[in-house]
């Protein structure tokens, strides 16, 4: 563990924006991430395996080695992961080419995509490319799991057609972190699995009529509690 931390610090000094943090994810953060992965069968894809903290937690949570696919771009980290996790498919490459990297394996839709990449510090086109590739590997309503050291969403939900919410906060991590789970909106709006929160503020109007109806239903609930209904939503019906 000490050797892995030293390697992580060395790589951070070389490229801080690429690594995102000075230290590897804590055990508590890794376990919180792993708990968000749906139970069942099917592949789980990890983007940015790092030194393997999240990889180990995923295996401990019951993900089978043959179902886990880890993408790592850095040569040294790829070597560490390959040596440490026999039986796990550790693939060297860029997450913006995820479909190409995984094409030889002919995977069914993934159970979840787990990201340890520092999306918050990436340019918008790179964020969008990574998310496009990730959601292409997921079924409709599938979960993209991302941790962040920010108090807010690590990616712009509205611009990238996402709904999402923080599911866990790990104060003991250095620095403190939050685990977010996102789904992508399709042309028919959010999947049935997603439950909009607080007047539907997480709903993005990809299909405006559907979004407006959802907002209106939520506003009616709050009207009974004395909160005024937004008149613009009535006009949109």
QUIMOBEL-V164208 format. One record per pair of residues at least 24 apart in sequence whose C-alpha atoms are under 8 Angstrom apart, sorted by the first residue. I is the first residue (numbers start at 1). J is the second residue. Records with the same first field share a line. If there is no record, write none. Layout:
I: J + J
This chain:
4: 51
8: 50 + 51
17: 118 + 121 + 122
18: 117 + 118
19: 117 + 118
20: 117 + 118 + 121
23: 174
24: 50 + 51 + 53
25: 53 + 54 + 173 + 174
26: 53 + 173 + 174
27: 53 + 54 + 57
28: 170 + 172 + 173
29: 170 + 173 + 177
30: 54 + 57
31: 57 + 58 + 61
32: 168 + 170 + 179
33: 114 + 145 + 146 + 147 + 179
34: 58 + 61
35: 61
36: 145 + 167 + 181
37: 111 + 112 + 143 + 145
38: 111 + 112
40: 111
41: 111
42: 67 + 108 + 109 + 110 + 111
43: 67 + 68 + 69 + 107 + 108 + 109 + 110 + 111 + 112
44: 68 + 69 + 110 + 111 + 112 + 113 + 114
45: 69 + 70 + 71 + 110 + 112 + 113 + 114
46: 70 + 71 + 113 + 114 + 115 + 116
47: 71 + 72 + 95 + 113 + 114 + 115 + 116 + 117
48: 72 + 73 + 115 + 116 + 117
49: 77 + 78 + 81 + 116
50: 77 + 78 + 81 + 116
51: 77 + 80 + 81
52: 81
65: 89
71: 95
95: 130 + 133
96: 126 + 129 + 130 + 133
97: 130 + 133
98: 130 + 133 + 134
99: 133 + 136 + 137
109: 137 + 138 + 139
110: 137 + 138 + 139 + 142
111: 138 + 142 + 143
112: 138 + 142 + 143 + 144 + 145
113: 138 + 143 + 144 + 145
114: 144 + 145 + 146
115: 144 + 145 + 146 + 147
116: 146 + 147
117: 146
118: 148
119: 154 + 155
120: 148 + 154 + 155
127: 155
128: 160
135: 184
140: 184 + 186 + 191
141: 183 + 184 + 185 + 190 + 191 + 192 + 193 + 194
142: 183 + 184
143: 181 + 182 + 183
144: 181 + 182 + 183
145: 179 + 180 + 181 + 182
146: 179 + 180 + 181 + 182
147: 177 + 178 + 179 + 180
148: 177 + 178 + 179 + 180
149: 175 + 176 + 177 + 178
150: 177 + 178
151: 178
153: 180
158: 204
161: 185 + 204 + 206
162: 204
163: 190 + 202 + 203 + 204
164: 202
209: 236 + 237
212: 236 + 237
213: 237
